[in-house]
Amino acid sequence: MALRTILTDKDPVLHKPCRPVTTFDGRLHDLIDDLKETLAHANGAGLAAPQVGILRRVVIVVDDQENMLELVNPEIVSEEGEQEGFEGCLSVPGRWGIVKRPMKARVRAQDRNGAFFEVDGEGIVARCFCHELEHLDGHLFTEHTDRLYTTEELDQMMEDEE
């Protein structure tokens, strides 16, 4: 396993659609393992392959039990409800925006060996599913917000709510 460099929003790779994974082999396993290690090191909630410069449809999302879900060729098959809240991204460091997402989302994906499965997410996990899958189509959360806030502004707003 290896730590990969996380690209920032100015990198054109992040604005390109990804190709589906068609070969489930050691290279894919290495990519998945590297994504997991990089995500853990960055202390994030999710990471998509294009964020490390690989234009393949692979994402990792941390679930409610702190497990790292490996999603290959994922697609959202259902959404329910709505939530609005602050969202950030490892590729947009130090910036946050208010984004609307579904409260629940179901994803159909393949595992690292190509087997299909479905997984449900609620709250932050549903938000992460939507956020990470958008990366696979070349989109960022910044497209859904009217304003970006700095970490300092976010901290101040949280403090004011207390």
Long-range contacts (C-beta under 8 A, 24 or more apart in sequence): 1-30, 1-33, 1-34, 1-36, 1-37, 2-34, 2-37, 3-34, 3-37, 3-38, 3-41, 4-34, 4-35, 4-38, 4-52, 4-53, 5-52, 5-53, 6-38, 6-42, 6-47, 6-51, 6-52, 6-90, 6-91, 7-50, 7-51, 7-52, 7-53, 7-91, 8-91, 8-92, 8-93, 9-89, 9-91, 9-92, 9-140, 9-142, 11-53, 11-91, 13-50, 13-53, 13-55, 14-50, 14-51, 14-91, 14-135, 14-138, 14-140, 15-138, 15-139, 15-140, 16-50, 16-55, 16-138, 17-55, 17-136, 17-137, 17-138, 18-48, 18-49, 18-50, 18-55, 18-56, 18-57, 18-135, 18-136, 18-137, 18-138, 19-55, 19-56, 19-57, 20-56, 20-57, 20-73, 21-56, 21-57, 21-58, 21-72, 21-73, 21-110, 24-72, 24-110, 24-112, 24-113, 24-114, 28-56, 28-58, 28-72, 28-112, 29-112, 31-56, 31-58, 32-58, 32-60, 32-70, 32-72, 32-112, 35-59, 35-60, 36-60, 36-68, 36-70, 39-68, 40-68, 42-90, 44-90, 45-124, 45-128, 46-128, 46-131, 46-132, 47-90, 47-132, 48-132, 48-133, 48-135, 48-136, 49-136, 50-135, 50-136, 50-138, 51-90, 51-91, 51-135, 57-136, 59-132, 59-133, 59-135, 59-136, 60-132, 61-121, 61-125, 61-128, 61-129, 61-132, 62-125, 62-128, 63-119, 63-121, 63-125, 64-122, 64-123, 64-124, 64-125, 69-119, 70-111, 70-112, 71-107, 71-109, 71-110, 71-119, 71-132, 72-109, 72-110, 72-111, 72-112, 72-114, 73-109, 73-110, 74-107, 74-108, 74-109, 74-129, 74-133, 74-136, 75-107, 75-108, 75-109, 75-133, 76-105, 76-106, 76-107, 76-129, 76-130, 76-133, 77-106, 77-107, 77-108, 77-118, 78-104, 78-105, 78-106, 79-104, 79-105, 79-106, 79-126, 79-130, 80-104, 80-105, 83-123, 83-126, 83-127, 85-127, 86-149, 86-154, 87-127, 87-131, 87-141, 87-145, 88-141, 89-131, 89-140, 89-141, 89-142, 91-135, 91-140, 92-140, 92-141, 92-142, 92-148, 94-150, 94-151, 95-142, 95-148, 95-149, 95-150, 96-148, 96-149, 96-150, 96-151, 96-153, 96-154, 97-141, 97-142, 97-144, 97-145, 97-146, 97-147, 97-148, 97-149, 98-145, 98-146, 98-147, 99-127, 99-141, 99-144, 99-145, 100-144, 101-126, 101-127, 101-130, 101-131, 102-126, 102-130, 105-129, 105-130, 107-133
